[in-house]
């Protein structure tokens, strides 16, 4: 069955609007890529909750073996949890590498 010209025309407006929305929302990313320095990494990290893991690693790199919630209004003692990430932070601190680089080199661990 051949599509009629009328049914094709009914799809034209939503298609044009969709393409415009995609282009407009992609504009900040295109500007960011175009204006970044050449030394900036373009690696995209897709780990869920990565910032939380990096915060744990930064606490480990600072020498802590107890995890503390950094942004809470209540005082609390640290807890002996997330030992893998704190130890990975200790390793990153000892090797003097960025926590994100160390985390990505051990990304296989987060899948299991």
N, C-alpha and C positions, 0 to 999 in steps of 0.2 A: 504494500500500500504506500503510495507516495503521499508525503505530507503536503498539505495545502499551504499556499502562500499565507493564508490567514493564520494558521497555527504557528508558522515560522515567525511571523511578525509579532505574535503575542509573546514569544520568548526573547525578542530583541531587547526590549526595555529592561527586564530583569538581568539579562546578560551584561548589558552595558553598565548598569548600576553596580553589579557584582565586580566587574573588572575595575571600575573606578574606586570602589571601596578597597579592593586589594592593593591597588597602586598607592592610594593615599596612606593606608596603614603601613605599607612597606617603606614609605619615604624616609622616616627616621632611621631605619636600619641602613638604607642606602647612603644617607648622608654620613652616618657614623663610620661606615666602611670606607667611604671616599675620603674622609678627613682624618683618619687615624694615621699615626706614625707607622713607618715601615717596621719598627722594632716591636710593635704591639702584636701579640699573639691573636690569631683568628680562630683558635680552637673553641668549639662549642661543647660545653659540658652538659650531659644529659642525665646526671645522677639525681634521683629525687632527694630533696632535702640536703643538697650539697652544702649549703651555707651552714647548716647545723653540724655537719661532719667537719667542715673546716674550722668552726669554732672550737670543737673538741680537740682538733689537732693543734690549734694555736695555744690552747691551755696546756696541752702536753709539751709543746715546744718551750713554753714558759717555765716548765719544770714541775707542773702539777700532776699528781697521780689520782686526784679526786676531781670529779666533774662538778662544776658549779654552773647554775643558770645565771648568765651574765645580766639579763634584762628582767629582773624581778624586783618588786618593791619590798619583798620580805627578806630579812636576813636569814641565811641558812648555811649549814655546814655542807661541805662537799660530800659526794657519794662515790663509792667505788663501783661505778658503772662505766660502760663504754671503754673498757680497758684496751681493746684493739686500737681504737682511734687515738686514745691518749698515748699509747706506746708508739703508734705511727708518728704522732706529733713529736715525741721525744727523739725518734730516729731522724725526722726532718730537721729538728733543731741541731742535732749532733752533726748531721751532714751539711748543714747550712743551705738547705734548699727550700723553695716555697712549699707550703703545705699542699697547695693544689697540684703541683707537679708530683709530689710524693703520693698523693691520693690517687692520681690517675695511673701511676705506675703500679699501684696495688688495686686497681679497679676490679680485677678478677675476684677479689675477696668479697666485694659487695654483692655479687650476683648469687651467692650461695647462703 
